[in-house]
Amino acid sequence: MRQFDVVVERDEEGMYVGSVPQMPGCHTQGRSVDELMERMREAVELYLEVEGISSESLEFIGIQRITVAA
Protein backbone atom coordinates (compact mmCIF):
# COMPACT_ATOMS: atom_id res chain seq x y z
CA MET A 1 0.00 0.00 0.00
CA ARG A 2 1.23 3.50 -0.86
CA GLN A 3 -0.07 6.90 0.11
CA PHE A 4 -0.21 10.02 -2.03
CA ASP A 5 -1.17 13.60 -1.22
CA VAL A 6 -4.07 15.13 -3.12
CA VAL A 7 -4.46 18.90 -3.55
CA VAL A 8 -8.18 19.74 -3.64
CA GLU A 9 -9.53 22.97 -5.14
CA ARG A 10 -12.98 24.17 -6.21
CA ASP A 11 -13.46 25.85 -9.57
CA GLU A 12 -15.81 28.73 -10.38
CA GLU A 13 -18.56 26.27 -11.38
CA GLY A 14 -18.43 24.51 -7.99
CA MET A 15 -16.64 21.37 -9.21
CA TYR A 16 -13.94 19.91 -6.98
CA VAL A 17 -10.61 19.46 -8.76
CA GLY A 18 -7.86 17.24 -7.40
CA SER A 19 -4.24 16.72 -8.37
CA VAL A 20 -1.31 14.72 -7.02
CA PRO A 21 1.86 16.87 -6.82
CA GLN A 22 4.14 13.80 -7.05
CA MET A 23 2.50 12.78 -10.36
CA PRO A 24 2.62 15.44 -13.10
CA GLY A 25 -0.60 15.40 -15.11
CA CYS A 26 -2.51 13.24 -12.60
CA HIS A 27 -5.72 15.13 -11.92
CA THR A 28 -9.48 14.75 -12.11
CA GLN A 29 -12.69 16.38 -10.89
CA GLY A 30 -15.96 15.53 -9.17
CA ARG A 31 -19.24 17.09 -8.04
CA SER A 32 -18.46 16.28 -4.38
CA VAL A 33 -15.30 15.62 -2.39
CA ASP A 34 -16.33 11.96 -2.04
CA GLU A 35 -16.76 11.61 -5.81
CA LEU A 36 -13.47 13.42 -6.37
CA MET A 37 -11.57 11.10 -4.02
CA GLU A 38 -13.03 8.01 -5.69
CA ARG A 39 -11.96 9.34 -9.08
CA MET A 40 -8.52 10.32 -7.71
CA ARG A 41 -7.93 6.72 -6.58
CA GLU A 42 -8.77 5.55 -10.10
CA ALA A 43 -6.52 8.22 -11.65
CA VAL A 44 -3.58 7.30 -9.39
CA GLU A 45 -3.99 3.58 -10.13
CA LEU A 46 -4.01 4.29 -13.88
CA TYR A 47 -1.04 6.62 -13.58
CA LEU A 48 0.96 3.94 -11.76
CA GLU A 49 0.05 1.34 -14.40
CA VAL A 50 1.16 3.57 -17.27
CA GLU A 51 3.89 5.82 -15.88
CA GLY A 52 5.02 4.23 -12.64
CA ILE A 53 6.63 6.53 -10.10
CA SER A 54 10.29 7.24 -9.64
CA SER A 55 11.98 6.32 -6.37
CA GLU A 56 13.31 9.89 -6.32
CA SER A 57 9.86 11.49 -6.20
CA LEU A 58 9.38 14.70 -4.27
CA GLU A 59 7.90 14.73 -0.79
CA PHE A 60 4.82 16.95 -0.55
CA ILE A 61 5.31 19.49 2.25
CA GLY A 62 2.35 21.84 1.97
CA ILE A 63 0.81 24.82 0.26
CA GLN A 64 1.56 28.45 0.99
CA ARG A 65 -0.44 31.45 -0.19
CA ILE A 66 1.19 34.67 -1.38
CA THR A 67 -0.28 38.01 -2.40
CA VAL A 68 1.00 40.03 -5.36
CA ALA A 69 -0.18 43.22 -7.00
CA ALA A 70 -2.02 42.42 -10.19
N, C-alpha and C positions, 0 to 999 in steps of 0.2 A: 504494500500500500504506500502511495506517495501523496503528499499534500502540496497544493498550489494555492497561491494567493490570488484572489479575484478582486479587481477594482470595479466597483459598481457606481454607475452614474445614471441620471435620468435626463432624457432629452426633452426638447420643448414640446413634444407631443405626448409626454407622460410615459413613454416606453423606458424600461430599465435596460441599460446597456452594460455588459460586462466584458472585461478583458483580463488576460493573464500576463503580467509584465514579463515573466520569464519565457514567454512563448510569443514572439513577434507574429502578429497577424491572427492570433487566436482570440476571437471575440464573437459575441452573439447578443441577442436581445430577447426580451420577454415582456408580457403585459403586467406581470407581478414579479416580485423578488423570487418567489418559489419557482415560477416558470423559468425565470432567468437561470437560477442555479441548476435546475434540471438540464437545461440546454447547455450550460457551461460544462457540466460533467461530460455530456456527449461530445462537445467541441474539443475538450482536453483529450478524451480517449481517441478521437479521430486524429488529432494533432500528433499524439504519441505514436499511433500506428504509421502515419505517413512520414513525419519529420524526426521523430525521436526527440530526445533532449540531451544536450551536451552535459558532461559531468562538470563542466566549468560554468554552469549557468549562474546568473546573478542571484543574490539573496535579496528579496524584497524587504525594504526597511520601512517605508511609509510614504505618505504624501504630505507635502507642504504647500501652503497657499501663499502666493505673493501678489502684490498690488503694483501695477504700473500705470503710468499716464497713457491714455489712449486717445 
